[in-house]
Amino acid sequence: LSLSLSHFSFLLSVEVAADGRTVKLAGTDTLAGSCASLLATFKNLVTVLGVSESDASKMLSASPARIVGLKSVGRVEVGNRADLLLLDNSYDLQYTLIGGKVAYSKEFSKEAS
C-alpha cells in the first residue's frame, strides 16, 4: 500500500508529512512517527530484528488487544473472533480471514486482474 505525500496538523500546531512509510516534521528529515502497515512491521520484526514469528505475532495482536481490554481478539482460541492473515514463507500475504471467512485471497486477486 503506497500513500501519497500528505500533510497533517495537530493540536500543538506541528505540521507533519507522511509518505506511506514514515512521518516526518514537515519540511525536515526529522522523524515524527511511522505509518508502516502491521504486515510490514511483522516482516521487519522477523527478518531484520530476528524476533521469532510467534513473538512478533503476539506483539502485533495479543499485546495490543490486552492493553485496550479486548478479550475476544488477539489470540487463536475457541470462541474468539477468527481474524487471521495467512502468509507464505516470504511473509507475503496469501489470505485474509475476517470472522473465519475468506475476505481476501491472493489467488482470487490474480484471477480478477
KAJOBEL-V814920 format. One line per field, one symbol per residue. ss: DSSP state (a for helix, b for strand, c for the rest). psi: psi as a letter, one per 20 degrees, with the letter a starting at -180 (. if undefined). burial: + if it has 9 or more other C-alpha atoms within 8 Angstrom, else -. A space follows every 10 residues. Layout:
ss=???
psi=???
burial=???
//
This chain:
ss=cccccbbbbc ccccbbbbcc cbbbbccccc bbbbcccaaa aaaaaaaccc ccaaaaaaaa caaaaaaccc cccccccccc cccbbbbccc ccbbbbbbcc bbbbbaaaaa aac
psi=ppqrpqqqpa hjkppqppji grpqppjrjo pjaqkqrhgh gggggghgij qqgghggghi fgghgghjkp hjriqoqpiq pmoqppqaij kqpgqpppkj qohpphghgg hh.
burial=------+-+- ----++++++ -++++----- -+--++---- ++++++---- +----+++++ ++++++---+ --+++----+ +++-+-+--- --++++++-+ -+-+++--+- ---
//
